């Protein structure tokens, strides 16, 4: 398994490379992350850089009701096709960046710890096999929601507005390639207290199925992220609180709701 990161160095230059999670060292690469990147001779300590979101999606596709446990709790039938909304690229932040409360909103803000699929190849009307090969790797996600906006207007559920604010798509810390999602759990903590711990093999649609079915609705391009949906344990974040989303093999994504 390889862990890819994006970073900003002390001079403000943005780069990418691989992270040795044991030695906490970074090997810098040149070129494009998704087009045969080449290693350089430059390596350095992780402490010398600031981690950024590990990719720059043109869009984030966020699923709802994609876990059997949550579907049963909500008394909803499993969907026949992924149920999703689009989150804009301006909503994306990386590890340790602050989630910012919208100035126009003083209601509850919720976290959702999730697995994120990172697309590595342009993908349209893909078969499941083609979709599998289009998956570059996986990252951690905190899919943030201004929860009281969802039903603010009884005539129209405002999913995109409630989830699309700047800083409401937290991604990172790495993209793990060669990652076995079937054996992994998503663990979400709020100020150090565990709130979610659920198995990824409870997904209704597998990652390859998600990519294939979403690609029938829109073209996916390298760097796009599909947020696989969450399971039981979603809750609200108080101003000043920190949410950690951890998936073994990918790392821990930490973000604080700025007071």
C-alpha positions in Angstrom: 0.0 0.0 0.0 1.2 3.5 -0.9 0.1 6.7 0.8 0.1 9.9 -1.3 -0.1 13.4 0.0 -0.2 17.0 -1.2 1.7 19.6 0.9 2.8 23.2 1.2 6.5 23.7 2.1 7.9 26.5 4.2 8.4 28.7 1.1 4.8 28.3 0.2 5.4 25.9 -2.7 2.8 23.2 -3.3 4.0 19.7 -4.1 3.0 16.0 -3.8 4.6 12.8 -2.9 4.5 9.6 -0.8 4.4 9.4 2.9 6.3 6.8 5.0 3.9 6.7 7.9 6.4 4.9 10.2 9.4 7.2 9.6 7.2 10.3 9.0 9.1 11.2 6.0 8.0 12.4 2.5 9.4 11.5 -0.8 8.6 14.3 -3.3 7.4 13.4 -6.8 7.3 15.4 -10.1 4.6 15.5 -12.8 1.0 14.7 -12.2 -0.3 12.4 -9.4 -2.6 10.6 -11.9 -0.2 10.4 -14.9 2.9 8.4 -14.1 4.5 10.6 -11.5 8.2 10.4 -11.2 10.1 10.3 -7.8 12.7 13.0 -7.2 15.8 12.8 -5.0 14.2 15.1 -2.5 12.9 13.7 0.8 12.2 15.5 4.0 10.5 15.2 7.4 6.7 15.4 7.5 7.1 18.1 10.2 8.6 20.4 7.6 5.4 20.7 5.6 1.7 21.5 5.9 -0.6 18.8 4.6 -3.3 19.9 2.1 -6.3 18.0 0.8 -4.7 15.1 -1.0 -6.4 15.9 -4.3 -8.3 18.8 -6.0 -11.7 17.4 -7.1 -13.8 19.1 -9.7 -16.7 17.8 -7.7 -17.4 15.7 -4.7 -20.3 13.2 -5.1 -21.8 12.5 -1.7 -24.0 9.4 -1.1 -26.9 9.0 1.2 -28.3 5.8 2.6 -25.5 3.5 1.5 -25.1 1.4 4.6 -27.5 -1.4 5.6 -27.2 -0.6 9.4 -28.3 3.0 8.8 -30.9 2.0 6.3 -32.5 -0.3 8.9 -32.3 2.4 11.6 -34.0 4.9 9.4 -36.6 2.3 8.2 -35.7 3.0 4.6 -35.4 0.4 1.9 -32.0 0.0 0.3 -31.9 2.1 -2.8 -31.7 0.6 -6.3 -29.3 3.3 -7.5 -26.9 5.4 -5.4 -28.7 8.5 -3.9 -26.3 11.4 -4.1 -25.7 15.1 -4.2 -22.8 17.2 -5.6 -20.5 19.3 -3.3 -18.5 22.0 -5.0 -14.7 22.1 -5.1 -14.7 25.3 -2.9 -16.0 23.2 -0.1 -12.8 21.1 0.1 -10.3 21.5 2.9 -7.4 19.3 4.1 -6.1 17.9 7.5 -6.1 20.3 10.4 -7.8 23.1 8.5 -10.7 24.8 10.3 -14.3 24.1 9.4 -15.8 27.6 9.2 -19.4 28.3 10.4 -21.2 30.2 7.6 -21.9 33.8 8.7 -25.5 33.4 7.6 -26.2 30.3 9.8 -26.3 29.8 13.5 -27.9 26.4 13.7 -26.6 22.9 14.2 -23.6 21.6 12.2 -23.2 17.9 11.9 -20.2 15.6 11.1 -20.2 12.4 9.0 -17.2 10.2 9.0 -16.8 8.4 5.7 -14.6 6.6 3.2 -13.8 8.6 0.0 -13.1 7.1 -3.4 -10.5 9.1 -5.4 -10.9 8.8 -9.2 -7.7 8.3 -11.2 -9.0 8.0 -14.8 -11.8 9.7 -16.8 -14.8 7.5 -16.4 -18.1 7.6 -18.3 -20.7 4.8 -18.6 -18.2 2.4 -17.1 -18.7 -1.2 -16.3 -18.0 -2.4 -12.8 -14.7 -3.8 -14.0 -13.8 -0.6 -15.8 -14.8 1.4 -12.7 -12.5 -0.7 -10.5 -9.6 0.2 -12.7 -10.6 3.9 -12.6 -10.2 4.0 -8.8 -6.9 5.6 -7.9 -7.2 5.1 -4.1 -9.1 6.0 -1.0 -9.1 8.8 1.6 -10.9 9.8 4.8 -13.9 12.2 4.6 -15.8 14.4 7.0 -18.9 15.3 5.1 -20.2 18.4 7.1 -23.8 19.5 7.0 -25.7 22.7 8.2 -28.4 20.3 9.3 -31.2 22.8 9.9 -31.1 24.1 6.3 -32.1 20.7 4.9 -35.8 21.2 5.5 -35.8 25.0 5.9 -38.1 25.4 2.9 -40.9 22.7 3.0 -41.1 22.8 -0.8 -37.6 21.8 -1.5 -35.0 19.8 0.4 -31.8 21.8 0.3 -29.1 19.1 0.3 -26.6 21.0 -1.9 -26.9 24.3 0.1 -26.7 22.5 3.5 -23.6 20.5 2.5 -21.9 22.8 0.0 -20.5 25.7 2.1 -16.8 26.5 1.9 -14.9 24.1 4.2 -17.7 21.5 4.4 -15.8 18.8 2.6 -12.8 17.6 4.7 -10.4 15.2 2.9 -7.2 13.5 3.9 -4.7 13.0 5.3 -3.5 10.6 2.5 -4.8 8.8 -0.5 -4.1 5.1 0.0 -3.5 2.9 -3.1 -3.7 -0.8 -2.7 -6.1 -0.3 0.2 -8.4 -3.2 1.2 -11.6 -1.4 2.1 -13.5 -4.6 2.9 -11.4 -5.2 6.0 -11.5 -1.6 7.3 -13.6 0.4 9.8 -14.4 4.1 9.9 -13.9 5.5 13.4 -15.1 9.0 14.2 -14.4 10.8 17.4 -15.6 14.2 18.7 -13.2 15.8 21.1 -11.6 12.4 21.7 -14.9 10.6 22.4 -15.8 7.8 19.9 -19.1 8.5 18.1 -18.8 6.2 15.1 -17.1 2.8 14.5 -18.6 0.9 11.6 -17.4 -1.6 9.0 -17.0 -0.6 5.4 -18.2 -4.0 4.2 -21.7 -3.0 5.3 -21.9 -0.8 2.2 -25.0 -1.3 0.0 -23.1 -0.3 -3.1 -19.4 -1.3 -3.3 -16.9 1.4 -4.4 -16.7 -0.1 -7.9 -20.5 -0.2 -8.2 -20.7 3.4 -7.0 -18.2 4.6 -9.6 -19.9 2.6 -12.4 -23.4 3.8 -11.6 -22.5 7.4 -10.9 -20.5 7.4 -14.2 -23.7 6.6 -16.0 -25.1 9.9 -14.7 -22.0 12.1 -15.2 -18.4 11.9 -16.3 -16.0 11.5 -13.5 -12.5 12.9 -14.0 -9.1 12.4 -12.2 -9.2 13.9 -8.7 -13.0 13.6 -8.3 -14.1 12.2 -5.0 -17.1 10.0 -4.2 -18.0 10.1 -0.6 -19.4 6.7 0.2 -22.0 7.8 2.7 -22.0 7.2 6.5 -23.5 4.8 9.0 -24.9 5.1 12.5 -23.5 7.7 14.9 -23.8 11.1 13.1 -24.0 14.0 15.5 -23.6 17.7 15.9 -20.4 19.7 16.4 -20.1 22.5 18.9 -18.1 25.6 18.0 -14.5 24.9 19.0 -14.8 21.1 18.9 -12.6 18.8 16.9 -13.7 15.9 14.8 -11.2 13.1 13.9 -12.0 10.5 11.2 -9.6 7.6 11.2 -9.4 4.7 8.8 -6.4 2.3 9.5 -4.1 2.4 6.5 -5.2 5.9 5.4 -4.6 7.9 8.6 -6.4 10.3 10.8 -8.2 13.4 9.4 -8.6 16.1 12.1 -10.7 19.3 11.7 -12.0 21.8 14.2 -15.2 23.8 13.9 -13.9 27.3 14.4 -15.6 29.2 17.2 
